[in-house]
C-alpha cells in the first residue's frame, strides 16, 4: 500500500511540475522545438533544473544504506557499452 501511495504522490508532483512549467501547453512546446522560427528557450531552464535536481537526488539517495521502501537497491550490473546499447540510443 505504501508503494501505491508513493507512486500517486510522485505522479501528482510530476504532473504539477509539468503544469507549472507550461509543458502541458502544446504551443509552448512547439515554440521550444521551432529553433529556426520564433524559438522560446524557456523550457531549457526547466530541463536544466530537472537535470540538476535529479543529479543531486541520485547522489543523496545512493549514499543511503537502503531505500526507504525496499530492502536493497536494485541497480543494473551491466556497465559495458556495446553495439546494442549504441544502436538503441541512436534509435531513441
PDB file of N, CA, C and O in Angstrom:
ATOM      1  N   UNK A   1       0.823  -1.198   0.000  1.00  0.00           N
ATOM      2  CA  UNK A   1       0.000   0.000   0.000  1.00  0.00           C
ATOM      3  C   UNK A   1       0.865   1.259   0.000  1.00  0.00           C
ATOM      4  O   UNK A   1       0.532   2.253  -0.644  1.00  0.00           O
ATOM      5  N   UNK A   2       2.005   1.202   0.747  1.00  0.00           N
ATOM      6  CA  UNK A   2       2.893   2.364   0.790  1.00  0.00           C
ATOM      7  C   UNK A   2       3.422   2.708  -0.596  1.00  0.00           C
ATOM      8  O   UNK A   2       3.530   3.880  -0.958  1.00  0.00           O
ATOM      9  N   UNK A   3       3.753   1.670  -1.372  1.00  0.00           N
ATOM     10  CA  UNK A   3       4.318   1.933  -2.695  1.00  0.00           C
ATOM     11  C   UNK A   3       3.281   2.569  -3.620  1.00  0.00           C
ATOM     12  O   UNK A   3       3.636   3.389  -4.467  1.00  0.00           O
ATOM     13  N   UNK A   4       2.003   2.206  -3.471  1.00  0.00           N
ATOM     14  CA  UNK A   4       0.957   2.812  -4.295  1.00  0.00           C
ATOM     15  C   UNK A   4       0.761   4.284  -3.927  1.00  0.00           C
ATOM     16  O   UNK A   4       0.584   5.130  -4.803  1.00  0.00           O
ATOM     17  N   UNK A   5       0.793   4.578  -2.652  1.00  0.00           N
ATOM     18  CA  UNK A   5       0.660   5.972  -2.208  1.00  0.00           C
ATOM     19  C   UNK A   5       1.851   6.788  -2.687  1.00  0.00           C
ATOM     20  O   UNK A   5       1.689   7.912  -3.164  1.00  0.00           O
ATOM     21  N   UNK A   6       3.048   6.224  -2.560  1.00  0.00           N
ATOM     22  CA  UNK A   6       4.251   6.918  -3.019  1.00  0.00           C
ATOM     23  C   UNK A   6       4.198   7.161  -4.524  1.00  0.00           C
ATOM     24  O   UNK A   6       4.576   8.238  -4.988  1.00  0.00           O
ATOM     25  N   UNK A   7       3.734   6.175  -5.294  1.00  0.00           N
ATOM     26  CA  UNK A   7       3.614   6.336  -6.744  1.00  0.00           C
ATOM     27  C   UNK A   7       2.602   7.426  -7.087  1.00  0.00           C
ATOM     28  O   UNK A   7       2.827   8.210  -8.009  1.00  0.00           O
ATOM     29  N   UNK A   8       1.501   7.481  -6.360  1.00  0.00           N
ATOM     30  CA  UNK A   8       0.492   8.511  -6.606  1.00  0.00           C
ATOM     31  C   UNK A   8       1.036   9.899  -6.289  1.00  0.00           C
ATOM     32  O   UNK A   8       0.812  10.843  -7.047  1.00  0.00           O
ATOM     33  N   UNK A   9       1.745  10.026  -5.180  1.00  0.00           N
ATOM     34  CA  UNK A   9       2.336  11.319  -4.809  1.00  0.00           C
ATOM     35  C   UNK A   9       3.374  11.738  -5.846  1.00  0.00           C
ATOM     36  O   UNK A   9       3.415  12.902  -6.244  1.00  0.00           O
ATOM     37  N   UNK A  10       4.217  10.796  -6.288  1.00  0.00           N
ATOM     38  CA  UNK A  10       5.229  11.112  -7.297  1.00  0.00           C
ATOM     39  C   UNK A  10       4.572  11.543  -8.604  1.00  0.00           C
ATOM     40  O   UNK A  10       5.027  12.491  -9.243  1.00  0.00           O
ATOM     41  N   UNK A  11       3.511  10.858  -9.004  1.00  0.00           N
ATOM     42  CA  UNK A  11       2.801  11.225 -10.221  1.00  0.00           C
ATOM     43  C   UNK A  11       2.158  12.597 -10.130  1.00  0.00           C
ATOM     44  O   UNK A  11       2.203  13.376 -11.082  1.00  0.00           O
ATOM     45  N   UNK A  12       1.560  12.892  -8.986  1.00  0.00           N
ATOM     46  CA  UNK A  12       0.960  14.218  -8.792  1.00  0.00           C
ATOM     47  C   UNK A  12       2.015  15.315  -8.804  1.00  0.00           C
ATOM     48  O   UNK A  12       1.800  16.382  -9.379  1.00  0.00           O
ATOM     49  N   UNK A  13       3.145  15.058  -8.174  1.00  0.00           N
ATOM     50  CA  UNK A  13       4.233  16.037  -8.158  1.00  0.00           C
ATOM     51  C   UNK A  13       4.788  16.257  -9.560  1.00  0.00           C
ATOM     52  O   UNK A  13       5.064  17.391  -9.952  1.00  0.00           O
ATOM     53  N   UNK A  14       4.950  15.171 -10.315  1.00  0.00           N
ATOM     54  CA  UNK A  14       5.421  15.279 -11.693  1.00  0.00           C
ATOM     55  C   UNK A  14       4.431  16.078 -12.540  1.00  0.00           C
ATOM     56  O   UNK A  14       4.830  16.966 -13.294  1.00  0.00           O
ATOM     57  N   UNK A  15       3.153  15.767 -12.417  1.00  0.00           N
ATOM     58  CA  UNK A  15       2.133  16.490 -13.163  1.00  0.00           C
ATOM     59  C   UNK A  15       2.070  17.958 -12.792  1.00  0.00           C
ATOM     60  O   UNK A  15       1.873  18.813 -13.655  1.00  0.00           O
ATOM     61  N   UNK A  16       2.238  18.254 -11.511  1.00  0.00           N
ATOM     62  CA  UNK A  16       2.254  19.643 -11.067  1.00  0.00           C
ATOM     63  C   UNK A  16       3.442  20.385 -11.678  1.00  0.00           C
ATOM     64  O   UNK A  16       3.313  21.535 -12.098  1.00  0.00           O
ATOM     65  N   UNK A  17       4.594  19.724 -11.725  1.00  0.00           N
ATOM     66  CA  UNK A  17       5.771  20.330 -12.347  1.00  0.00           C
ATOM     67  C   UNK A  17       5.555  20.613 -13.822  1.00  0.00           C
ATOM     68  O   UNK A  17       5.960  21.662 -14.324  1.00  0.00           O
ATOM     69  N   UNK A  18       4.917  19.679 -14.520  1.00  0.00           N
ATOM     70  CA  UNK A  18       4.614  19.904 -15.938  1.00  0.00           C
ATOM     71  C   UNK A  18       3.656  21.075 -16.115  1.00  0.00           C
ATOM     72  O   UNK A  18       3.817  21.879 -17.033  1.00  0.00           O
ATOM     73  N   UNK A  19       2.665  21.171 -15.243  1.00  0.00           N
ATOM     74  CA  UNK A  19       1.690  22.256 -15.352  1.00  0.00           C
ATOM     75  C   UNK A  19       2.328  23.604 -15.040  1.00  0.00           C
ATOM     76  O   UNK A  19       2.076  24.584 -15.742  1.00  0.00           O
ATOM     77  N   UNK A  20       3.150  23.665 -13.996  1.00  0.00           N
ATOM     78  CA  UNK A  20       3.796  24.926 -13.625  1.00  0.00           C
ATOM     79  C   UNK A  20       4.738  25.402 -14.727  1.00  0.00           C
ATOM     80  O   UNK A  20       4.801  26.595 -15.023  1.00  0.00           O
ATOM     81  N   UNK A  21       5.473  24.463 -15.336  1.00  0.00           N
ATOM     82  CA  UNK A  21       6.423  24.838 -16.383  1.00  0.00           C
ATOM     83  C   UNK A  21       5.754  25.047 -17.733  1.00  0.00           C
ATOM     84  O   UNK A  21       6.425  25.382 -18.710  1.00  0.00           O
ATOM     85  N   UNK A  22       4.454  24.857 -17.798  1.00  0.00           N
ATOM     86  CA  UNK A  22       3.638  25.011 -19.003  1.00  0.00           C
ATOM     87  C   UNK A  22       4.001  24.011 -20.095  1.00  0.00           C
ATOM     88  O   UNK A  22       3.780  24.281 -21.275  1.00  0.00           O
ATOM     89  N   UNK A  23       4.555  22.860 -19.717  1.00  0.00           N
ATOM     90  CA  UNK A  23       4.839  21.828 -20.708  1.00  0.00           C
ATOM     91  C   UNK A  23       3.573  21.095 -21.130  1.00  0.00           C
ATOM     92  O   UNK A  23       3.623  20.248 -22.022  1.00  0.00           O
ATOM     93  N   UNK A  24       2.446  21.402 -20.510  1.00  0.00           N
ATOM     94  CA  UNK A  24       1.161  20.850 -20.941  1.00  0.00           C
ATOM     95  C   UNK A  24       0.533  21.722 -22.025  1.00  0.00           C
ATOM     96  O   UNK A  24      -0.490  21.357 -22.604  1.00  0.00           O
ATOM     97  N   UNK A  25       1.137  22.860 -22.295  1.00  0.00           N
ATOM     98  CA  UNK A  25       0.667  23.780 -23.319  1.00  0.00           C
ATOM     99  C   UNK A  25       1.351  23.418 -24.644  1.00  0.00           C
ATOM    100  O   UNK A  25       2.553  23.640 -24.787  1.00  0.00           O
ATOM    101  N   UNK A  26       0.617  22.873 -25.604  1.00  0.00           N
ATOM    102  CA  UNK A  26       1.242  22.445 -26.861  1.00  0.00           C
ATOM    103  C   UNK A  26       1.975  23.571 -27.587  1.00  0.00           C
ATOM    104  O   UNK A  26       3.023  23.333 -28.187  1.00  0.00           O
ATOM    105  N   UNK A  27       1.448  24.778 -27.544  1.00  0.00           N
ATOM    106  CA  UNK A  27       2.098  25.883 -28.251  1.00  0.00           C
ATOM    107  C   UNK A  27       3.448  26.215 -27.630  1.00  0.00           C
ATOM    108  O   UNK A  27       4.389  26.555 -28.347  1.00  0.00           O
ATOM    109  N   UNK A  28       3.554  26.123 -26.313  1.00  0.00           N
ATOM    110  CA  UNK A  28       4.822  26.375 -25.616  1.00  0.00           C
ATOM    111  C   UNK A  28       5.881  25.363 -26.065  1.00  0.00           C
ATOM    112  O   UNK A  28       7.027  25.728 -26.330  1.00  0.00           O
ATOM    113  N   UNK A  29       5.486  24.096 -26.147  1.00  0.00           N
ATOM    114  CA  UNK A  29       6.417  23.048 -26.569  1.00  0.00           C
ATOM    115  C   UNK A  29       6.789  23.229 -28.038  1.00  0.00           C
ATOM    116  O   UNK A  29       7.955  23.075 -28.400  1.00  0.00           O
ATOM    117  N   UNK A  30       5.817  23.551 -28.885  1.00  0.00           N
ATOM    118  CA  UNK A  30       6.116  23.778 -30.300  1.00  0.00           C
ATOM    119  C   UNK A  30       7.047  24.965 -30.489  1.00  0.00           C
ATOM    120  O   UNK A  30       7.940  24.923 -31.336  1.00  0.00           O
ATOM    121  N   UNK A  31       6.848  26.028 -29.707  1.00  0.00           N
ATOM    122  CA  UNK A  31       7.749  27.185 -29.789  1.00  0.00           C
ATOM    123  C   UNK A  31       9.161  26.812 -29.354  1.00  0.00           C
ATOM    124  O   UNK A  31      10.130  27.346 -29.893  1.00  0.00           O
ATOM    125  N   UNK A  32       9.292  25.911 -28.397  1.00  0.00           N
ATOM    126  CA  UNK A  32      10.612  25.454 -27.964  1.00  0.00           C
ATOM    127  C   UNK A  32      11.286  24.622 -29.056  1.00  0.00           C
ATOM    128  O   UNK A  32      12.492  24.735 -29.271  1.00  0.00           O
ATOM    129  N   UNK A  33      10.514  23.797 -29.734  1.00  0.00           N
ATOM    130  CA  UNK A  33      11.077  22.923 -30.765  1.00  0.00           C
ATOM    131  C   UNK A  33      11.349  23.647 -32.076  1.00  0.00           C
ATOM    132  O   UNK A  33      12.090  23.130 -32.913  1.00  0.00           O
ATOM    133  N   UNK A  34      10.776  24.819 -32.278  1.00  0.00           N
ATOM    134  CA  UNK A  34      10.950  25.583 -33.517  1.00  0.00           C
ATOM    135  C   UNK A  34      12.194  26.457 -33.414  1.00  0.00           C
ATOM    136  O   UNK A  34      12.097  27.661 -33.179  1.00  0.00           O
ATOM    137  N   UNK A  35      13.371  25.841 -33.593  1.00  0.00           N
ATOM    138  CA  UNK A  35      14.617  26.588 -33.377  1.00  0.00           C
ATOM    139  C   UNK A  35      14.926  27.570 -34.503  1.00  0.00           C
ATOM    140  O   UNK A  35      15.704  28.503 -34.302  1.00  0.00           O
ATOM    141  N   UNK A  36      14.332  27.382 -35.683  1.00  0.00           N
ATOM    142  CA  UNK A  36      14.600  28.297 -36.786  1.00  0.00           C
ATOM    143  C   UNK A  36      13.534  29.374 -36.923  1.00  0.00           C
ATOM    144  O   UNK A  36      13.676  30.274 -37.751  1.00  0.00           O
ATOM    145  N   UNK A  37      12.485  29.302 -36.140  1.00  0.00           N
ATOM    146  CA  UNK A  37      11.415  30.292 -36.195  1.00  0.00           C
ATOM    147  C   UNK A  37      11.428  31.154 -34.947  1.00  0.00           C
ATOM    148  O   UNK A  37      12.465  31.692 -34.560  1.00  0.00           O
ATOM    149  N   UNK A  38      10.278  31.281 -34.327  1.00  0.00           N
ATOM    150  CA  UNK A  38      10.131  32.072 -33.106  1.00  0.00           C
ATOM    151  C   UNK A  38      10.447  31.179 -31.907  1.00  0.00           C
ATOM    152  O   UNK A  38       9.546  30.723 -31.203  1.00  0.00           O
ATOM    153  N   UNK A  39      11.745  30.936 -31.685  1.00  0.00           N
ATOM    154  CA  UNK A  39      12.197  29.972 -30.675  1.00  0.00           C
ATOM    155  C   UNK A  39      12.010  30.520 -29.270  1.00  0.00           C
ATOM    156  O   UNK A  39      12.355  31.668 -28.988  1.00  0.00           O
ATOM    157  N   UNK A  40      11.457  29.682 -28.384  1.00  0.00           N
ATOM    158  CA  UNK A  40      11.258  30.031 -26.977  1.00  0.00           C
ATOM    159  C   UNK A  40      12.159  29.135 -26.126  1.00  0.00           C
ATOM    160  O   UNK A  40      11.824  27.971 -25.905  1.00  0.00           O
ATOM    161  N   UNK A  41      13.302  29.654 -25.640  1.00  0.00           N
ATOM    162  CA  UNK A  41      14.253  28.815 -24.908  1.00  0.00           C
ATOM    163  C   UNK A  41      13.905  28.605 -23.436  1.00  0.00           C
ATOM    164  O   UNK A  41      14.705  28.023 -22.703  1.00  0.00           O
ATOM    165  N   UNK A  42      12.749  29.054 -22.985  1.00  0.00           N
ATOM    166  CA  UNK A  42      12.445  28.994 -21.552  1.00  0.00           C
ATOM    167  C   UNK A  42      12.362  27.566 -21.017  1.00  0.00           C
ATOM    168  O   UNK A  42      12.603  27.346 -19.830  1.00  0.00           O
ATOM    169  N   UNK A  43      12.030  26.598 -21.858  1.00  0.00           N
ATOM    170  CA  UNK A  43      11.970  25.217 -21.383  1.00  0.00           C
ATOM    171  C   UNK A  43      13.360  24.654 -21.105  1.00  0.00           C
ATOM    172  O   UNK A  43      13.489  23.636 -20.426  1.00  0.00           O
ATOM    173  N   UNK A  44      14.401  25.306 -21.623  1.00  0.00           N
ATOM    174  CA  UNK A  44      15.768  24.889 -21.276  1.00  0.00           C
ATOM    175  C   UNK A  44      16.013  25.051 -19.782  1.00  0.00           C
ATOM    176  O   UNK A  44      16.729  24.249 -19.183  1.00  0.00           O
ATOM    177  N   UNK A  45      15.433  26.068 -19.179  1.00  0.00           N
ATOM    178  CA  UNK A  45      15.563  26.251 -17.734  1.00  0.00           C
ATOM    179  C   UNK A  45      14.896  25.104 -16.986  1.00  0.00           C
ATOM    180  O   UNK A  45      15.411  24.634 -15.972  1.00  0.00           O
ATOM    181  N   UNK A  46      13.757  24.659 -17.488  1.00  0.00           N
ATOM    182  CA  UNK A  46      13.057  23.537 -16.863  1.00  0.00           C
ATOM    183  C   UNK A  46      13.900  22.268 -16.979  1.00  0.00           C
ATOM    184  O   UNK A  46      14.053  21.528 -16.008  1.00  0.00           O
ATOM    185  N   UNK A  47      14.442  22.023 -18.166  1.00  0.00           N
ATOM    186  CA  UNK A  47      15.277  20.838 -18.384  1.00  0.00           C
ATOM    187  C   UNK A  47      16.523  20.901 -17.511  1.00  0.00           C
ATOM    188  O   UNK A  47      16.900  19.902 -16.898  1.00  0.00           O
ATOM    189  N   UNK A  48      17.164  22.061 -17.448  1.00  0.00           N
ATOM    190  CA  UNK A  48      18.363  22.213 -16.620  1.00  0.00           C
ATOM    191  C   UNK A  48      18.078  22.019 -15.141  1.00  0.00           C
ATOM    192  O   UNK A  48      18.838  21.348 -14.442  1.00  0.00           O
ATOM    193  N   UNK A  49      16.992  22.599 -14.663  1.00  0.00           N
ATOM    194  CA  UNK A  49      16.638  22.445 -13.250  1.00  0.00           C
ATOM    195  C   UNK A  49      16.307  20.991 -12.928  1.00  0.00           C
ATOM    196  O   UNK A  49      16.704  20.483 -11.880  1.00  0.00           O
ATOM    197  N   UNK A  50      15.591  20.325 -13.812  1.00  0.00           N
ATOM    198  CA  UNK A  50      15.238  18.919 -13.585  1.00  0.00           C
ATOM    199  C   UNK A  50      16.483  18.037 -13.584  1.00  0.00           C
ATOM    200  O   UNK A  50      16.600  17.126 -12.764  1.00  0.00           O
ATOM    201  N   UNK A  51      17.407  18.303 -14.496  1.00  0.00           N
ATOM    202  CA  UNK A  51      18.639  17.517 -14.555  1.00  0.00           C
ATOM    203  C   UNK A  51      19.477  17.733 -13.300  1.00  0.00           C
ATOM    204  O   UNK A  51      19.986  16.772 -12.722  1.00  0.00           O
ATOM    205  N   UNK A  52      19.622  18.972 -12.880  1.00  0.00           N
ATOM    206  CA  UNK A  52      20.394  19.261 -11.672  1.00  0.00           C
ATOM    207  C   UNK A  52      19.783  18.640 -10.430  1.00  0.00           C
ATOM    208  O   UNK A  52      20.489  18.057  -9.607  1.00  0.00           O
ATOM    209  N   UNK A  53      18.488  18.763 -10.296  1.00  0.00           N
ATOM    210  CA  UNK A  53      17.800  18.177  -9.144  1.00  0.00           C
ATOM    211  C   UNK A  53      17.920  16.656  -9.135  1.00  0.00           C
ATOM    212  O   UNK A  53      18.092  16.049  -8.079  1.00  0.00           O
ATOM    213  N   UNK A  54      17.828  16.046 -10.311  1.00  0.00           N
ATOM    214  CA  UNK A  54      17.964  14.591 -10.405  1.00  0.00           C
ATOM    215  C   UNK A  54      19.370  14.148 -10.026  1.00  0.00           C
ATOM    216  O   UNK A  54      19.532  13.153  -9.318  1.00  0.00           O
ATOM    217  N   UNK A  55      20.385  14.867 -10.482  1.00  0.00           N
ATOM    218  CA  UNK A  55      21.767  14.504 -10.141  1.00  0.00           C
ATOM    219  C   UNK A  55      21.995  14.581  -8.633  1.00  0.00           C
ATOM    220  O   UNK A  55      22.592  13.679  -8.045  1.00  0.00           O
ATOM    221  N   UNK A  56      21.525  15.643  -8.017  1.00  0.00           N
ATOM    222  CA  UNK A  56      21.678  15.802  -6.567  1.00  0.00           C
ATOM    223  C   UNK A  56      20.895  14.716  -5.824  1.00  0.00           C
ATOM    224  O   UNK A  56      21.395  14.129  -4.865  1.00  0.00           O
ATOM    225  N   UNK A  57      19.670  14.457  -6.271  1.00  0.00           N
ATOM    226  CA  UNK A  57      18.833  13.451  -5.608  1.00  0.00           C
ATOM    227  C   UNK A  57      19.440  12.061  -5.703  1.00  0.00           C
ATOM    228  O   UNK A  57      19.432  11.319  -4.721  1.00  0.00           O
ATOM    229  N   UNK A  58      19.970  11.692  -6.872  1.00  0.00           N
ATOM    230  CA  UNK A  58      20.574  10.370  -7.021  1.00  0.00           C
ATOM    231  C   UNK A  58      21.774  10.215  -6.104  1.00  0.00           C
ATOM    232  O   UNK A  58      21.934   9.172  -5.469  1.00  0.00           O
ATOM    233  N   UNK A  59      22.619  11.233  -6.023  1.00  0.00           N
ATOM    234  CA  UNK A  59      23.780  11.145  -5.129  1.00  0.00           C
ATOM    235  C   UNK A  59      23.335  10.990  -3.676  1.00  0.00           C
ATOM    236  O   UNK A  59      23.915  10.204  -2.927  1.00  0.00           O
ATOM    237  N   UNK A  60      22.319  11.730  -3.283  1.00  0.00           N
ATOM    238  CA  UNK A  60      21.834  11.667  -1.903  1.00  0.00           C
ATOM    239  C   UNK A  60      21.229  10.301  -1.600  1.00  0.00           C
ATOM    240  O   UNK A  60      21.524   9.701  -0.567  1.00  0.00           O
ATOM    241  N   UNK A  61      20.379   9.812  -2.504  1.00  0.00           N
ATOM    242  CA  UNK A  61      19.699   8.534  -2.269  1.00  0.00           C
ATOM    243  C   UNK A  61      20.688   7.373  -2.273  1.00  0.00           C
ATOM    244  O   UNK A  61      20.597   6.487  -1.423  1.00  0.00           O
ATOM    245  N   UNK A  62      21.623   7.363  -3.207  1.00  0.00           N
ATOM    246  CA  UNK A  62      22.552   6.234  -3.295  1.00  0.00           C
ATOM    247  C   UNK A  62      23.562   6.214  -2.154  1.00  0.00           C
ATOM    248  O   UNK A  62      24.233   5.201  -1.960  1.00  0.00           O
ATOM    249  N   UNK A  63      23.690   7.289  -1.400  1.00  0.00           N
ATOM    250  CA  UNK A  63      24.552   7.286  -0.215  1.00  0.00           C
ATOM    251  C   UNK A  63      23.847   6.702   1.004  1.00  0.00           C
ATOM    252  O   UNK A  63      24.474   6.503   2.045  1.00  0.00           O
ATOM    253  N   UNK A  64      22.564   6.429   0.888  1.00  0.00           N
ATOM    254  CA  UNK A  64      21.810   5.814   1.979  1.00  0.00           C
ATOM    255  C   UNK A  64      22.112   4.317   2.014  1.00  0.00           C
ATOM    256  O   UNK A  64      22.410   3.730   0.974  1.00  0.00           O
ATOM    257  N   UNK A  65      22.040   3.687   3.193  1.00  0.00           N
ATOM    258  CA  UNK A  65      22.317   2.247   3.261  1.00  0.00           C
ATOM    259  C   UNK A  65      21.274   1.391   2.540  1.00  0.00           C
ATOM    260  O   UNK A  65      21.599   0.319   2.030  1.00  0.00           O
ATOM    261  N   UNK A  66      20.025   1.857   2.496  1.00  0.00           N
ATOM    262  CA  UNK A  66      18.975   1.126   1.784  1.00  0.00           C
ATOM    263  C   UNK A  66      17.872   2.103   1.397  1.00  0.00           C
ATOM    264  O   UNK A  66      17.763   3.178   1.985  1.00  0.00           O
ATOM    265  N   UNK A  67      17.051   1.736   0.408  1.00  0.00           N
ATOM    266  CA  UNK A  67      15.942   2.611   0.017  1.00  0.00           C
ATOM    267  C   UNK A  67      14.914   2.740   1.142  1.00  0.00           C
ATOM    268  O   UNK A  67      14.909   1.940   2.078  1.00  0.00           O
ATOM    269  N   UNK A  68      14.055   3.737   1.049  1.00  0.00           N
ATOM    270  CA  UNK A  68      13.045   3.966   2.074  1.00  0.00           C
ATOM    271  C   UNK A  68      12.007   2.852   2.125  1.00  0.00           C
ATOM    272  O   UNK A  68      11.571   2.464   3.209  1.00  0.00           O
ATOM    273  N   UNK A  69      11.607   2.335   0.968  1.00  0.00           N
ATOM    274  CA  UNK A  69      10.515   1.368   0.920  1.00  0.00           C
ATOM    275  C   UNK A  69      10.931   0.015   0.350  1.00  0.00           C
ATOM    276  O   UNK A  69      10.089  -0.705  -0.187  1.00  0.00           O
ATOM    277  N   UNK A  70      12.206  -0.345   0.455  1.00  0.00           N
ATOM    278  CA  UNK A  70      12.678  -1.650  -0.025  1.00  0.00           C
ATOM    279  C   UNK A  70      13.846  -2.106   0.834  1.00  0.00           C
ATOM    280  O   UNK A  70      14.396  -1.334   1.619  1.00  0.00           O
ATOM    281  N   UNK A  71      14.215  -3.372   0.673  1.00  0.00           N
ATOM    282  CA  UNK A  71      15.318  -3.918   1.462  1.00  0.00           C
ATOM    283  C   UNK A  71      16.680  -3.533   0.901  1.00  0.00           C
ATOM    284  O   UNK A  71      17.638  -3.351   1.653  1.00  0.00           O
ATOM    285  N   UNK A  72      16.765  -3.410  -0.424  1.00  0.00           N
ATOM    286  CA  UNK A  72      18.049  -3.062  -1.036  1.00  0.00           C
ATOM    287  C   UNK A  72      17.803  -2.365  -2.366  1.00  0.00           C
ATOM    288  O   UNK A  72      16.704  -2.411  -2.919  1.00  0.00           O
ATOM    289  N   UNK A  73      18.851  -1.720  -2.865  1.00  0.00           N
ATOM    290  CA  UNK A  73      18.781  -1.091  -4.178  1.00  0.00           C
ATOM    291  C   UNK A  73      18.914  -2.170  -5.245  1.00  0.00           C
ATOM    292  O   UNK A  73      19.700  -3.103  -5.087  1.00  0.00           O
ATOM    293  N   UNK A  74      18.160  -2.053  -6.321  1.00  0.00           N
ATOM    294  CA  UNK A  74      18.283  -2.977  -7.454  1.00  0.00           C
ATOM    295  C   UNK A  74      18.825  -2.186  -8.634  1.00  0.00           C
ATOM    296  O   UNK A  74      18.070  -1.682  -9.464  1.00  0.00           O
ATOM    297  N   UNK A  75      20.135  -2.088  -8.692  1.00  0.00           N
ATOM    298  CA  UNK A  75      20.805  -1.335  -9.744  1.00  0.00           C
ATOM    299  C   UNK A  75      21.310  -2.289 -10.816  1.00  0.00           C
ATOM    300  O   UNK A  75      21.630  -3.438 -10.510  1.00  0.00           O
ATOM    301  N   UNK A  76      21.389  -1.839 -12.068  1.00  0.00           N
ATOM    302  CA  UNK A  76      21.902  -2.718 -13.120  1.00  0.00           C
ATOM    303  C   UNK A  76      23.374  -3.043 -12.888  1.00  0.00           C
ATOM    304  O   UNK A  76      24.144  -2.202 -12.423  1.00  0.00           O
ATOM    305  N   UNK A  77      23.750  -4.266 -13.218  1.00  0.00           N
ATOM    306  CA  UNK A  77      25.138  -4.691 -13.028  1.00  0.00           C
ATOM    307  C   UNK A  77      25.940  -4.594 -14.315  1.00  0.00           C
ATOM    308  O   UNK A  77      27.170  -4.547 -14.277  1.00  0.00           O
ATOM    309  N   UNK A  78      25.262  -4.565 -15.450  1.00  0.00           N
ATOM    310  CA  UNK A  78      25.958  -4.483 -16.734  1.00  0.00           C
ATOM    311  C   UNK A  78      26.378  -3.034 -16.981  1.00  0.00           C
ATOM    312  O   UNK A  78      25.537  -2.135 -16.983  1.00  0.00           O
ATOM    313  N   UNK A  79      27.668  -2.809 -17.187  1.00  0.00           N
ATOM    314  CA  UNK A  79      28.164  -1.446 -17.361  1.00  0.00           C
ATOM    315  C   UNK A  79      28.920  -1.245 -18.666  1.00  0.00           C
ATOM    316  O   UNK A  79      29.364  -0.132 -18.947  1.00  0.00           O
ATOM    317  N   UNK A  80      29.081  -2.306 -19.480  1.00  0.00           N
ATOM    318  CA  UNK A  80      29.837  -2.145 -20.717  1.00  0.00           C
ATOM    319  C   UNK A  80      28.968  -1.527 -21.806  1.00  0.00           C
ATOM    320  O   UNK A  80      27.751  -1.711 -21.835  1.00  0.00           O
ATOM    321  N   UNK A  81      29.623  -0.791 -22.698  1.00  0.00           N
ATOM    322  CA  UNK A  81      28.945  -0.153 -23.822  1.00  0.00           C
ATOM    323  C   UNK A  81      29.131  -1.072 -25.030  1.00  0.00           C
ATOM    324  O   UNK A  81      30.257  -1.304 -25.470  1.00  0.00           O
ATOM    325  N   UNK A  82      28.025  -1.592 -25.564  1.00  0.00           N
ATOM    326  CA  UNK A  82      28.113  -2.487 -26.710  1.00  0.00           C
ATOM    327  C   UNK A  82      27.289  -1.933 -27.875  1.00  0.00           C
ATOM    328  O   UNK A  82      26.658  -0.882 -27.763  1.00  0.00           O
ATOM    329  N   UNK A  83      27.306  -2.658 -28.990  1.00  0.00           N
ATOM    330  CA  UNK A  83      26.597  -2.204 -30.194  1.00  0.00           C
ATOM    331  C   UNK A  83      25.100  -2.057 -29.942  1.00  0.00           C
ATOM    332  O   UNK A  83      24.468  -1.131 -30.451  1.00  0.00           O
ATOM    333  N   UNK A  84      24.543  -2.959 -29.167  1.00  0.00           N
ATOM    334  CA  UNK A  84      23.101  -2.921 -28.900  1.00  0.00           C
ATOM    335  C   UNK A  84      22.715  -1.645 -28.144  1.00  0.00           C
ATOM    336  O   UNK A  84      21.689  -1.034 -28.445  1.00  0.00           O
ATOM    337  N   UNK A  85      23.524  -1.246 -27.174  1.00  0.00           N
ATOM    338  CA  UNK A  85      23.258  -0.026 -26.414  1.00  0.00           C
ATOM    339  C   UNK A  85      23.371   1.206 -27.311  1.00  0.00           C
ATOM    340  O   UNK A  85      22.522   2.096 -27.261  1.00  0.00           O
ATOM    341  N   UNK A  86      24.417   1.252 -28.125  1.00  0.00           N
ATOM    342  CA  UNK A  86      24.615   2.400 -29.018  1.00  0.00           C
ATOM    343  C   UNK A  86      23.478   2.489 -30.031  1.00  0.00           C
ATOM    344  O   UNK A  86      22.954   3.575 -30.280  1.00  0.00           O
ATOM    345  N   UNK A  87      23.091   1.352 -30.619  1.00  0.00           N
ATOM    346  CA  UNK A  87      22.001   1.352 -31.593  1.00  0.00           C
ATOM    347  C   UNK A  87      20.693   1.829 -30.953  1.00  0.00           C
ATOM    348  O   UNK A  87      19.963   2.625 -31.543  1.00  0.00           O
ATOM    349  N   UNK A  88      20.407   1.349 -29.769  1.00  0.00           N
ATOM    350  CA  UNK A  88      19.196   1.777 -29.079  1.00  0.00           C
ATOM    351  C   UNK A  88      19.212   3.262 -28.756  1.00  0.00           C
ATOM    352  O   UNK A  88      18.186   3.935 -28.855  1.00  0.00           O
ATOM    353  N   UNK A  89      20.378   3.775 -28.370  1.00  0.00           N
ATOM    354  CA  UNK A  89      20.500   5.202 -28.062  1.00  0.00           C
ATOM    355  C   UNK A  89      20.291   6.046 -29.307  1.00  0.00           C
ATOM    356  O   UNK A  89      19.599   7.063 -29.266  1.00  0.00           O
ATOM    357  N   UNK A  90      20.891   5.626 -30.417  1.00  0.00           N
ATOM    358  CA  UNK A  90      20.735   6.367 -31.675  1.00  0.00           C
ATOM    359  C   UNK A  90      19.284   6.308 -32.140  1.00  0.00           C
ATOM    360  O   UNK A  90      18.728   7.307 -32.598  1.00  0.00           O
ATOM    361  N   UNK A  91      18.680   5.137 -32.020  1.00  0.00           N
ATOM    362  CA  UNK A  91      17.291   4.979 -32.433  1.00  0.00           C
ATOM    363  C   UNK A  91      16.367   5.859 -31.597  1.00  0.00           C
ATOM    364  O   UNK A  91      15.413   6.437 -32.118  1.00  0.00           O
ATOM    365  N   UNK A  92      16.652   5.959 -30.308  1.00  0.00           N
ATOM    366  CA  UNK A  92      15.849   6.796 -29.427  1.00  0.00           C
ATOM    367  C   UNK A  92      15.995   8.258 -29.794  1.00  0.00           C
ATOM    368  O   UNK A  92      15.388   9.118 -29.156  1.00  0.00           O
TER     369      UNK A  92
END
